[in-house]
Amino acid sequence: MQIAPNPLLSSIVKHYLIIAHDKAASINYRLFSDGNPGIVFHLKEPLLQHDPNHTVATIQPRSFVYGQITHYNDIISTGKLYMLVIVLQPNALLPLLGIVAHELTNSIIQLKDLFGQEACDLEEQIARAANPSAAIAVAGQFLLKKTSAMTNSDGFVGDAVNSIYKHKGLIKVQQLLNILPVTERQLERKFSEQVGISPKKFIDSVKFQNYLKQLQKIPSTKDIAMLSYACGYYDQAHLNNYFRKHTGVTPLQYKANHRLLAINFMPIV
């Protein structure tokens, strides 16, 4: 379930997600990038997350902040699942938390390591919330308090992000440089600080997310080639390789999975 934020938080929060299932069973999930960092609260059993080599699985913290994801991760639910995910705007980490974004790319940090007892109190308040709306209200009040002490970030990164979203990823870095008062080196450095990945990788991520959204909507797999072209992919073989590299499955396998918990979070059989 996706929920819009308070308008006062729209510059920081993209949306909230409630991810849940009531199956008391072990389920494997695949998580891949949606181009955004975020904050997670586990309200039931935390997930087990594999390391990149699939040799060790560790229990996720009760609450944590995560950065950009550049490769897919396999995660295991061992019981009933109930998560509140605050999906942040791509460039929110530095102004909101004072964290240089690239330091959290493919990493997480416990919320209590950032806010101490305040984070523990927040966990308890959210856990006691009567329903998802109440939990979101508690989280929103916490974020509103934090925004009052936010540092300012360079506006041109926000302008670049907005332009990339506006064009659904169908824009090149050079086109951004034509409309922004910065050099390519400055743009690369500021994206690393504020978004956590390069402008090119972020463009690719937005373009891919738009493709995934459209892929879910088309009624027949016969239309996949036409959809790929419409979303800016002119080589189906190249798209298939990109798709498998970033999700671990093919477009047809993704399309056939009708149990998505989020656009980038799905069970794997």
PALOSE-169914 format. One line per field, with one value per atom (N, C-alpha, C): atom name; residue number from 1; z negated, x, y; residue in one letter. Coordinates in pm, whole numbers. Last residue first. Layout:
N
at: (CA  ...)
i: (NUM  ...)
c3: (Z  ...)
c1: (X  ...)
c2: (Y  ...)
aa: (a  ...)
END
This chain:
269
at: (N  CA  C  N  CA  C  N  CA  C  N  CA  C  N  CA  C  N  CA  C  N  CA  C  N  CA  C  N  CA  C  N  CA  C  N  CA  C  N  CA  C  N  CA  C  N  CA  C  N  CA  C  N  CA  C  N  CA  C  N  CA  C  N  CA  C  N  CA  C  N  CA  C  N  CA  C  N  CA  C  N  CA  C  N  CA  C  N  CA  C  N  CA  C  N  CA  C  N  CA  C  N  CA  C  N  CA  C  N  CA  C  N  CA  C  N  CA  C  N  CA  C  N  CA  C  N  CA  C  N  CA  C  N  CA  C  N  CA  C  N  CA  C  N  CA  C  N  CA  C  N  CA  C  N  CA  C  N  CA  C  N  CA  C  N  CA  C  N  CA  C  N  CA  C  N  CA  C  N  CA  C  N  CA  C  N  CA  C  N  CA  C  N  CA  C  N  CA  C  N  CA  C  N  CA  C  N  CA  C  N  CA  C  N  CA  C  N  CA  C  N  CA  C  N  CA  C  N  CA  C  N  CA  C  N  CA  C  N  CA  C  N  CA  C  N  CA  C  N  CA  C  N  CA  C  N  CA  C  N  CA  C  N  CA  C  N  CA  C  N  CA  C  N  CA  C  N  CA  C  N  CA  C  N  CA  C  N  CA  C  N  CA  C  N  CA  C  N  CA  C  N  CA  C  N  CA  C  N  CA  C  N  CA  C  N  CA  C  N  CA  C  N  CA  C  N  CA  C  N  CA  C  N  CA  C  N  CA  C  N  CA  C  N  CA  C  N  CA  C  N  CA  C  N  CA  C  N  CA  C  N  CA  C  N  CA  C  N  CA  C  N  CA  C  N  CA  C  N  CA  C  N  CA  C  N  CA  C  N  CA  C  N  CA  C  N  CA  C  N  CA  C  N  CA  C  N  CA  C  N  CA  C  N  CA  C  N  CA  C  N  CA  C  N  CA  C  N  CA  C  N  CA  C  N  CA  C  N  CA  C  N  CA  C  N  CA  C  N  CA  C  N  CA  C  N  CA  C  N  CA  C  N  CA  C  N  CA  C  N  CA  C  N  CA  C  N  CA  C  N  CA  C  N  CA  C  N  CA  C  N  CA  C  N  CA  C  N  CA  C  N  CA  C  N  CA  C  N  CA  C  N  CA  C  N  CA  C  N  CA  C  N  CA  C  N  CA  C  N  CA  C  N  CA  C  N  CA  C  N  CA  C  N  CA  C  N  CA  C  N  CA  C  N  CA  C  N  CA  C  N  CA  C  N  CA  C  N  CA  C  N  CA  C  N  CA  C  N  CA  C  N  CA  C  N  CA  C  N  CA  C  N  CA  C  N  CA  C  N  CA  C  N  CA  C  N  CA  C  N  CA  C  N  CA  C  N  CA  C  N  CA  C  N  CA  C  N  CA  C  N  CA  C  N  CA  C  N  CA  C  N  CA  C  N  CA  C  N  CA  C  N  CA  C  N  CA  C  N  CA  C  N  CA  C  N  CA  C  N  CA  C  N  CA  C  N  CA  C  N  CA  C  N  CA  C  N  CA  C  N  CA  C  N  CA  C  N  CA  C  N  CA  C  N  CA  C  N  CA  C  N  CA  C  N  CA  C  N  CA  C  N  CA  C  N  CA  C  N  CA  C  N  CA  C  N  CA  C  N  CA  C  N  CA  C  N  CA  C  N  CA  C  N  CA  C  N  CA  C  N  CA  C  N  CA  C  N  CA  C  N  CA  C  N  CA  C  N  CA  C  N  CA  C  N  CA  C  N  CA  C  N  CA  C  N  CA  C  N  CA  C  N  CA  C  N  CA  C  N  CA  C  N  CA  C  N  CA  C  N  CA  C  N  CA  C  N  CA  C  N  CA  C  N  CA  C  N  CA  C  N  CA  C  N  CA  C  N  CA  C  N  CA  C  N  CA  C  N  CA  C  N  CA  C  N  CA  C  N  CA  C  N  CA  C  N  CA  C  N  CA  C  N  CA  C  N  CA  C  N  CA  C  N  CA  C  N  CA  C  N  CA  C  N  CA  C  N  CA  C  N  CA  C  N  CA  C  N  CA  C  N  CA  C  N  CA  C  N  CA  C  N  CA  C  N  CA  C  N  CA  C)
i: (269  269  269  268  268  268  267  267  267  266  266  266  265  265  265  264  264  264  263  263  263  262  262  262  261  261  261  260  260  260  259  259  259  258  258  258  257  257  257  256  256  256  255  255  255  254  254  254  253  253  253  252  252  252  251  251  251  250  250  250  249  249  249  248  248  248  247  247  247  246  246  246  245  245  245  244  244  244  243  243  243  242  242  242  241  241  241  240  240  240  239  239  239  238  238  238  237  237  237  236  236  236  235  235  235  234  234  234  233  233  233  232  232  232  231  231  231  230  230  230  229  229  229  228  228  228  227  227  227  226  226  226  225  225  225  224  224  224  223  223  223  222  222  222  221  221  221  220  220  220  219  219  219  218  218  218  217  217  217  216  216  216  215  215  215  214  214  214  213  213  213  212  212  212  211  211  211  210  210  210  209  209  209  208  208  208  207  207  207  206  206  206  205  205  205  204  204  204  203  203  203  202  202  202  201  201  201  200  200  200  199  199  199  198  198  198  197  197  197  196  196  196  195  195  195  194  194  194  193  193  193  192  192  192  191  191  191  190  190  190  189  189  189  188  188  188  187  187  187  186  186  186  185  185  185  184  184  184  183  183  183  182  182  182  181  181  181  180  180  180  179  179  179  178  178  178  177  177  177  176  176  176  175  175  175  174  174  174  173  173  173  172  172  172  171  171  171  170  170  170  169  169  169  168  168  168  167  167  167  166  166  166  165  165  165  164  164  164  163  163  163  162  162  162  161  161  161  160  160  160  159  159  159  158  158  158  157  157  157  156  156  156  155  155  155  154  154  154  153  153  153  152  152  152  151  151  151  150  150  150  149  149  149  148  148  148  147  147  147  146  146  146  145  145  145  144  144  144  143  143  143  142  142  142  141  141  141  140  140  140  139  139  139  138  138  138  137  137  137  136  136  136  135  135  135  134  134  134  133  133  133  132  132  132  131  131  131  130  130  130  129  129  129  128  128  128  127  127  127  126  126  126  125  125  125  124  124  124  123  123  123  122  122  122  121  121  121  120  120  120  119  119  119  118  118  118  117  117  117  116  116  116  115  115  115  114  114  114  113  113  113  112  112  112  111  111  111  110  110  110  109  109  109  108  108  108  107  107  107  106  106  106  105  105  105  104  104  104  103  103  103  102  102  102  101  101  101  100  100  100  99  99  99  98  98  98  97  97  97  96  96  96  95  95  95  94  94  94  93  93  93  92  92  92  91  91  91  90  90  90  89  89  89  88  88  88  87  87  87  86  86  86  85  85  85  84  84  84  83  83  83  82  82  82  81  81  81  80  80  80  79  79  79  78  78  78  77  77  77  76  76  76  75  75  75  74  74  74  73  73  73  72  72  72  71  71  71  70  70  70  69  69  69  68  68  68  67  67  67  66  66  66  65  65  65  64  64  64  63  63  63  62  62  62  61  61  61  60  60  60  59  59  59  58  58  58  57  57  57  56  56  56  55  55  55  54  54  54  53  53  53  52  52  52  51  51  51  50  50  50  49  49  49  48  48  48  47  47  47  46  46  46  45  45  45  44  44  44  43  43  43  42  42  42  41  41  41  40  40  40  39  39  39  38  38  38  37  37  37  36  36  36  35  35  35  34  34  34  33  33  33  32  32  32  31  31  31  30  30  30  29  29  29  28  28  28  27  27  27  26  26  26  25  25  25  24  24  24  23  23  23  22  22  22  21  21  21  20  20  20  19  19  19  18  18  18  17  17  17  16  16  16  15  15  15  14  14  14  13  13  13  12  12  12  11  11  11  10  10  10  9  9  9  8  8  8  7  7  7  6  6  6  5  5  5  4  4  4  3  3  3  2  2  2  1  1  1)
c3: (621  598  623  465  561  526  429  387  500  454  500  448  505  394  423  662  658  547  629  766  771  368  416  555  367  250  275  625  589  464  731  585  542  989  949  798  1233  1087  1039  1501  1457  1306  1523  1564  1509  1450  1367  1396  1664  1528  1434  1873  1873  1734  1805  1810  1805  1576  1708  1704  1276  1351  1489  1148  1138  1209  1166  1092  1069  1307  1197  1115  1497  1412  1289  1629  1549  1453  1752  1663  1570  1919  1813  1707  2091  2011  1894  2203  2130  2040  2332  2221  2137  2530  2432  2310  2671  2610  2501  2768  2671  2599  2815  2836  2730  2735  2877  2913  2495  2514  2658  2443  2475  2491  2416  2294  2316  2668  2617  2493  2678  2768  2714  2489  2472  2556  2607  2483  2462  2823  2849  2725  2682  2773  2801  2538  2468  2559  2634  2649  2589  2564  2705  2728  2309  2329  2474  2245  2308  2324  2116  2099  2152  1919  2052  2037  1656  1708  1839  1596  1515  1577  1773  1796  1717  1656  1779  1808  1439  1417  1541  1571  1485  1462  1701  1780  1696  1481  1568  1653  1388  1305  1387  1598  1572  1488  1572  1698  1676  1319  1342  1470  1372  1272  1294  1559  1596  1500  1397  1517  1558  1216  1169  1286  1379  1315  1264  1453  1555  1493  1207  1282  1385  969  1073  1141  626  751  854  420  388  508  390  438  410  278  241  284  361  225  186  629  538  394  725  726  632  697  615  615  886  745  656  1128  1080  930  1142  1134  1080  1165  1050  1031  1411  1291  1165  1587  1568  1441  1435  1523  1498  1431  1369  1475  1457  1455  1385  1686  1549  1552  1947  1878  1734  2039  2123  2052  1861  1854  1938  1951  1820  1810  2190  2194  2060  2094  2167  2177  1988  1897  1968  2148  2135  2042  2098  2107  2085  1997  2139  2162  1741  1767  1911  1754  1730  1766  1756  1884  1873  1485  1584  1719  1371  1349  1455  1463  1500  1481  1339  1485  1533  1070  1119  1271  1069  1034  1089  1131  1220  1196  911  1045  1143  709  708  844  795  791  790  769  905  907  497  570  706  251  375  460  -66  35  162  -406  -266  -173  -684  -612  -468  -914  -793  -740  -1132  -1150  -1027  -1050  -1101  -1120  -990  -878  -926  -1235  -1182  -1067  -1265  -1364  -1309  -1051  -1052  -1151  -1139  -1024  -1017  -1351  -1375  -1262  -1214  -1315  -1347  -1053  -992  -1090  -1241  -1165  -1103  -1325  -1421  -1348  -1083  -1149  -1249  -1041  -947  -1008  -1248  -1244  -1153  -1171  -1296  -1299  -939  -931  -1055  -1036  -951  -945  -1387  -1248  -1164  -1645  -1629  -1488  -1754  -1673  -1641  -1877  -1953  -1872  -1694  -1725  -1797  -1711  -1587  -1611  -1971  -1936  -1810  -1948  -2040  -2005  -1762  -1734  -1819  -1913  -1790  -1752  -2114  -2150  -2028  -1956  -2032  -2071  -1866  -1769  -1839  -2106  -2030  -1927  -2181  -2252  -2179  -1862  -1998  -2058  -1597  -1688  -1830  -1466  -1423  -1530  -1579  -1566  -1521  -1551  -1685  -1682  -1289  -1323  -1459  -1142  -1237  -1275  -799  -930  -1023  -504  -595  -723  -154  -297  -377  109  80  -67  -3  116  88  -210  -239  -116  -104  -217  -252  79  131  20  -80  -28  16  -390  -249  -183  -621  -572  -425  -738  -740  -694  -719  -819  -830  -531  -643  -755  -339  -415  -538  -268  -317  -393  -186  -297  -354  39  -94  -205  318  262  119  373  404  338  93  221  247  -70  -67  76  -195  -74  -60  -473  -433  -313  -541  -467  -430  -777  -732  -667  -762  -753  -715  -851  -861  -869  -819  -777  -791  -997  -950  -928  -910  -979  -921  -768  -842  -918  -459  -564  -635  -325  -368  -478  -26  -165  -201  202  163  12  405  281  258  695  625  502  683  723  642  587  724  771  397  422  566  167  302  314  -181  -72  63  -473  -365  -255  -821  -700  -596  -1041  -979  -859  -1303  -1220  -1165  -1376  -1387  -1307  -1136  -1258  -1258  -989  -976  -1110  -1046  -1077  -1063  -775  -903  -921  -617  -629  -768  -398  -534  -528  -130  -224  -367  89  46  -49  153  195  155  38  185  234  -236  -185  -34  -292  -251  -218  -567  -442  -414  -713  -703  -568  -868  -759  -775  -1184  -1086  -981  -1250  -1243  -1142  -1284  -1323  -1310  -1212  -1319  -1359  -1111  -1117  -1237  -919  -1053  -1041  -719  -739  -888  -489  -631  -650  -186  -269  -413  155  23  -62  492  373  249  710  727  605  662  719  733  689  677  733  534  623  621  370  361  457  343  422  414  86  162  236  -34  24  107  -336  -198  -152  -578  -521  -373  -743  -667  -617  -816  -911  -847  -635  -627  -724  -605  -728  -727  -499  -468  -599  -388  -488  -424  -380  -318  -422  -310  -407  -335  -228  -187  -310  -145  -244  -183  74  31  -80  53  180  155  -162  -153  -19  -105  -168  -148  1  51  -2  -141  -4  55  -387  -381  -239  -356  -419  -414  -261  -166  -224  -391  -421  -323  -123  -248  -270  -13  12  -122  -19  -78  -57  96  110  65  0  0  0)
c1: (1048  1025  1152  1046  1120  1097  844  882  951  978  891  938  1013  1020  923  967  1104  1123  704  752  891  599  629  688  515  481  511  381  472  424  261  262  361  273  154  148  498  493  379  517  435  421  696  558  466  930  879  731  954  939  884  986  871  848  1231  1105  982  1406  1381  1254  1602  1499  1485  1781  1802  1699  1781  1673  1694  2005  1956  1845  2057  2166  2112  1810  1857  1968  1805  1698  1747  2027  2020  1919  1948  2070  2070  1718  1708  1830  1832  1738  1728  1980  2049  1960  1770  1871  1948  1633  1569  1669  1713  1776  1721  1602  1595  1658  1419  1510  1497  1226  1362  1463  970  1038  1186  903  836  906  1052  1085  1028  913  1056  1098  661  677  823  719  670  687  791  886  847  552  674  773  313  339  472  287  313  352  204  348  384  -73  -17  134  -150  -231  -166  63  27  -45  133  3  -36  388  280  143  529  527  414  513  438  426  684  545  459  924  858  711  979  954  881  1027  914  878  1259  1138  1014  1434  1398  1272  1456  1409  1360  1569  1437  1375  1817  1724  1583  1940  1909  1806  1970  1886  1844  2155  2022  1925  2374  2310  2171  2428  2395  2324  2493  2374  2331  2594  2621  2492  2475  2518  2539  2403  2475  2521  2288  2204  2271  2484  2344  2253  2744  2720  2573  2704  2765  2735  2605  2518  2573  2834  2717  2616  3006  3044  2923  2865  2903  2931  2851  2728  2757  3120  3043  2916  3178  3249  3173  3018  2992  3059  2925  3008  2973  2619  2727  2808  2346  2468  2585  2154  2198  2329  2103  2003  2042  2311  2268  2170  2327  2430  2394  2115  2106  2206  2225  2105  2084  2429  2462  2343  2286  2359  2391  1964  2105  2172  1648  1727  1873  1427  1464  1535  1334  1465  1510  1103  1094  1224  1116  1141  1138  1073  981  994  1298  1165  1066  1489  1501  1367  1403  1404  1411  1442  1307  1299  1722  1636  1496  1796  1834  1745  1695  1646  1677  1849  1704  1645  2093  2075  1925  2064  2072  2060  2061  1935  1946  2239  2249  2125  2065  2145  2147  2067  2029  2122  1978  2074  2026  1703  1769  1871  1548  1693  1771  1298  1320  1468  1300  1314  1339  1253  1388  1406  979  1070  1212  892  866  958  966  1035  1012  784  928  1005  545  575  724  568  561  594  554  677  682  287  397  530  152  140  253  213  265  258  67  212  277  -192  -139  13  -212  -226  -168  -188  -84  -92  -291  -308  -201  -206  -323  -340  132  28  -84  342  216  102  547  502  368  581  529  477  684  560  498  920  814  681  1067  1034  916  1097  1018  975  1268  1134  1043  1492  1428  1286  1549  1510  1442  1620  1509  1458  1851  1728  1605  2002  2009  1874  2018  1938  1930  2198  2185  2121  2172  2308  2309  1904  1950  2095  1887  1834  1885  2171  2061  2016  2228  2274  2154  2338  2235  2302  2440  2463  2341  2444  2452  2480  2548  2516  2546  2629  2525  2486  2810  2856  2755  2674  2750  2803  2555  2475  2558  2651  2690  2637  2408  2491  2523  2226  2365  2461  1960  2037  2182  1855  1775  1860  2056  1990  1915  2139  2232  2160  1902  1986  2074  1756  1711  1811  1751  1855  1825  1526  1662  1773  1299  1338  1485  1230  1275  1299  988  1069  1102  958  951  1044  783  899  870  690  664  793  595  698  638  542  473  580  498  572  486  545  454  529  865  736  646  1091  1079  946  1194  1096  1073  1503  1415  1323  1638  1598  1497  1884  1788  1765  1929  1956  1847  2086  1973  2020  2274  2261  2147  2263  2312  2312  2067  2100  2146  2117  2092  2137  2064  2099  2061  1852  1929  1955  1818  1819  1901  1609  1735  1711  1490  1472  1608  1571  1429  1397  1814  1774  1624  1810  1805  1767  2026  1896  1902  2213  2206  2067  2362  2238  2232  2625  2586  2457  2646  2706  2661  2594  2491  2547  2762  2804  2704  2644  2651  2688  2443  2555  2564  2087  2211  2319  1885  1942  2074  1576  1715  1770  1358  1399  1544  1179  1274  1313  836  967  1058  692  684  823  776  678  643  1056  998  903  1099  1060  999  1333  1251  1223  1384  1389  1291  1582  1462  1491  1661  1696  1569  1573  1551  1612  1570  1631  1621  1494  1389  1440  1680  1674  1545  1542  1634  1601  1494  1486  1586  1314  1417  1392  1255  1219  1340  1131  1244  1194  981  959  1081  865  987  963  559  642  766  295  400  490  156  200  316  62  26  69  250  181  161  325  282  234  421  447  417  341  311  326  530  485  454  507  519  471  702  579  611  905  839  703  1008  945  875  1109  1193  1139  918  1054  1151  689  704  843  611  726  759  386  499  626  200  264  385  247  203  273  275  315  237  67  133  168  125  53  133  69  148  65  85  0  88)
c2: (-1768  -1910  -1989  -1464  -1545  -1692  -1172  -1306  -1381  -835  -943  -1079  -508  -604  -717  -288  -341  -443  -227  -240  -303  -452  -317  -336  -707  -626  -479  -907  -799  -729  -1133  -1116  -1009  -1213  -1136  -1113  -1240  -1244  -1153  -1199  -1313  -1321  -991  -968  -1077  -1126  -1017  -993  -1302  -1354  -1248  -1119  -1208  -1268  -991  -915  -1004  -1217  -1161  -1075  -1150  -1221  -1156  -989  -1131  -1215  -714  -777  -926  -630  -546  -610  -827  -781  -709  -846  -959  -916  -592  -635  -747  -599  -499  -542  -806  -820  -724  -690  -816  -839  -467  -449  -575  -598  -515  -493  -716  -802  -725  -493  -581  -671  -177  -307  -402  55  25  -110  198  86  38  392  434  324  313  355  386  226  346  402  -13  99  230  -162  -135  -15  -183  -108  -70  -349  -214  -125  -580  -517  -372  -642  -605  -533  -734  -590  -548  -993  -966  -820  -1005  -1005  -982  -787  -906  -893  -552  -673  -800  -342  -395  -529  -278  -236  -303  -356  -410  -384  -196  -341  -406  52  29  -120  10  52  24  -53  -152  -118  191  70  -35  352  383  261  229  227  259  292  152  142  570  512  368  580  640  583  451  398  450  617  478  418  845  851  710  740  780  791  696  580  617  964  863  743  1088  1131  1027  829  928  973  817  755  864  983  860  781  1232  1122  988  1402  1420  1304  1326  1373  1365  1255  1159  1197  1497  1379  1273  1655  1684  1569  1536  1544  1566  1564  1432  1435  1845  1766  1626  1914  1960  1876  1793  1750  1791  1937  1795  1743  2254  2170  2023  2444  2368  2295  2551  2635  2565  2353  2381  2459  2293  2375  2410  2141  2253  2345  1937  2040  2162  1781  1846  1961  1695  1779  1849  1533  1656  1749  1320  1409  1540  1286  1257  1358  1132  1254  1215  973  984  1119  965  906  915  1114  969  897  1385  1319  1166  1432  1490  1419  1313  1256  1304  1495  1353  1284  1729  1722  1577  1664  1694  1683  1637  1523  1543  1903  1793  1671  2040  2074  1961  1921  1905  1936  2024  1879  1848  2298  2244  2092  2366  2358  2291  2201  2276  2256  2217  2148  2231  2322  2345  2268  2117  2199  2215  2120  2071  2170  2161  2179  2135  2102  2237  2266  1835  1929  2071  1713  1712  1811  1752  1808  1817  1600  1745  1815  1346  1406  1556  1310  1302  1373  1324  1426  1428  1092  1225  1336  888  907  1046  929  938  964  881  1012  1033  614  714  853  502  484  589  570  625  614  418  564  631  151  211  364  156  118  186  222  135  82  208  273  174  88  95  156  121  -15  -16  396  339  197  413  484  425  262  220  286  414  275  230  651  652  511  564  611  610  510  401  439  769  666  549  890  944  843  761  729  780  799  751  715  876  958  906  706  845  932  465  516  662  417  457  505  335  466  512  184  178  318  196  240  239  18  65  115  28  10  57  107  -36  -65  419  339  192  577  478  396  749  668  559  902  787  697  1108  997  877  1216  1221  1093  1309  1198  1220  1474  1516  1408  1417  1344  1388  1605  1556  1498  1667  1773  1724  1391  1494  1605  1249  1204  1315  1335  1375  1345  1288  1374  1419  1125  1079  1159  1115  1172  1137  799  938  985  604  620  769  443  583  599  158  209  355  -63  73  123  -404  -302  -168  -716  -588  -481  -1063  -944  -819  -1363  -1259  -1129  -1508  -1510  -1403  -1472  -1597  -1609  -1359  -1336  -1470  -1275  -1383  -1335  -1140  -1120  -1227  -1048  -1150  -1143  -760  -831  -935  -611  -670  -749  -307  -447  -509  -54  -69  -214  159  18  6  431  380  235  345  434  375  328  266  368  324  406  331  126  164  255  -81  39  80  -333  -298  -172  -466  -396  -366  -797  -653  -589  -1063  -1006  -854  -1208  -1138  -1077  -1477  -1400  -1339  -1563  -1527  -1444  -1618  -1713  -1688  -1456  -1552  -1657  -1254  -1387  -1496  -1025  -1037  -1176  -1161  -1083  -1106  -1153  -1220  -1119  -1077  -1030  -1099  -1137  -1183  -1141  -895  -981  -1025  -898  -841  -944  -947  -1012  -940  -632  -773  -832  -386  -391  -534  -221  -355  -361  58  15  -124  232  113  92  490  452  338  541  533  496  643  593  583  542  624  560  375  507  597  126  212  355  -180  -34  25  -478  -407  -258  -783  -637  -576  -1075  -1008  -858  -1318  -1198  -1143  -1622  -1550  -1432  -1711  -1667  -1589  -1925  -1869  -1837  -1826  -1920  -1847  -1724  -1759  -1864  -1469  -1608  -1633  -1216  -1287  -1433  -927  -1053  -1127  -591  -689  -818  -265  -395  -503  53  -51  -184  334  202  119  682  576  445  893  829  730  1091  1064  997  1344  1212  1198  1602  1501  1360  1758  1780  1676  1691  1640  1663  1772  1681  1637  1918  1986  1901  1731  1824  1897  1407  1543  1638  1159  1226  1356  883  1012  1080  539  651  779  213  334  454  -119  0  124)
aa: (v  v  v  i  i  i  p  p  p  m  m  m  f  f  f  n  n  n  i  i  i  a  a  a  l  l  l  l  l  l  r  r  r  h  h  h  n  n  n  a  a  a  k  k  k  y  y  y  q  q  q  l  l  l  p  p  p  t  t  t  v  v  v  g  g  g  t  t  t  h  h  h  k  k  k  r  r  r  f  f  f  y  y  y  n  n  n  n  n  n  l  l  l  h  h  h  a  a  a  q  q  q  d  d  d  y  y  y  y  y  y  g  g  g  c  c  c  a  a  a  y  y  y  s  s  s  l  l  l  m  m  m  a  a  a  i  i  i  d  d  d  k  k  k  t  t  t  s  s  s  p  p  p  i  i  i  k  k  k  q  q  q  l  l  l  q  q  q  k  k  k  l  l  l  y  y  y  n  n  n  q  q  q  f  f  f  k  k  k  v  v  v  s  s  s  d  d  d  i  i  i  f  f  f  k  k  k  k  k  k  p  p  p  s  s  s  i  i  i  g  g  g  v  v  v  q  q  q  e  e  e  s  s  s  f  f  f  k  k  k  r  r  r  e  e  e  l  l  l  q  q  q  r  r  r  e  e  e  t  t  t  v  v  v  p  p  p  l  l  l  i  i  i  n  n  n  l  l  l  l  l  l  q  q  q  q  q  q  v  v  v  k  k  k  i  i  i  l  l  l  g  g  g  k  k  k  h  h  h  k  k  k  y  y  y  i  i  i  s  s  s  n  n  n  v  v  v  a  a  a  d  d  d  g  g  g  v  v  v  f  f  f  g  g  g  d  d  d  s  s  s  n  n  n  t  t  t  m  m  m  a  a  a  s  s  s  t  t  t  k  k  k  k  k  k  l  l  l  l  l  l  f  f  f  q  q  q  g  g  g  a  a  a  v  v  v  a  a  a  i  i  i  a  a  a  a  a  a  s  s  s  p  p  p  n  n  n  a  a  a  a  a  a  r  r  r  a  a  a  i  i  i  q  q  q  e  e  e  e  e  e  l  l  l  d  d  d  c  c  c  a  a  a  e  e  e  q  q  q  g  g  g  f  f  f  l  l  l  d  d  d  k  k  k  l  l  l  q  q  q  i  i  i  i  i  i  s  s  s  n  n  n  t  t  t  l  l  l  e  e  e  h  h  h  a  a  a  v  v  v  i  i  i  g  g  g  l  l  l  l  l  l  p  p  p  l  l  l  l  l  l  a  a  a  n  n  n  p  p  p  q  q  q  l  l  l  v  v  v  i  i  i  v  v  v  l  l  l  m  m  m  y  y  y  l  l  l  k  k  k  g  g  g  t  t  t  s  s  s  i  i  i  i  i  i  d  d  d  n  n  n  y  y  y  h  h  h  t  t  t  i  i  i  q  q  q  g  g  g  y  y  y  v  v  v  f  f  f  s  s  s  r  r  r  p  p  p  q  q  q  i  i  i  t  t  t  a  a  a  v  v  v  t  t  t  h  h  h  n  n  n  p  p  p  d  d  d  h  h  h  q  q  q  l  l  l  l  l  l  p  p  p  e  e  e  k  k  k  l  l  l  h  h  h  f  f  f  v  v  v  i  i  i  g  g  g  p  p  p  n  n  n  g  g  g  d  d  d  s  s  s  f  f  f  l  l  l  r  r  r  y  y  y  n  n  n  i  i  i  s  s  s  a  a  a  a  a  a  k  k  k  d  d  d  h  h  h  a  a  a  i  i  i  i  i  i  l  l  l  y  y  y  h  h  h  k  k  k  v  v  v  i  i  i  s  s  s  s  s  s  l  l  l  l  l  l  p  p  p  n  n  n  p  p  p  a  a  a  i  i  i  q  q  q  m  m  m)
END
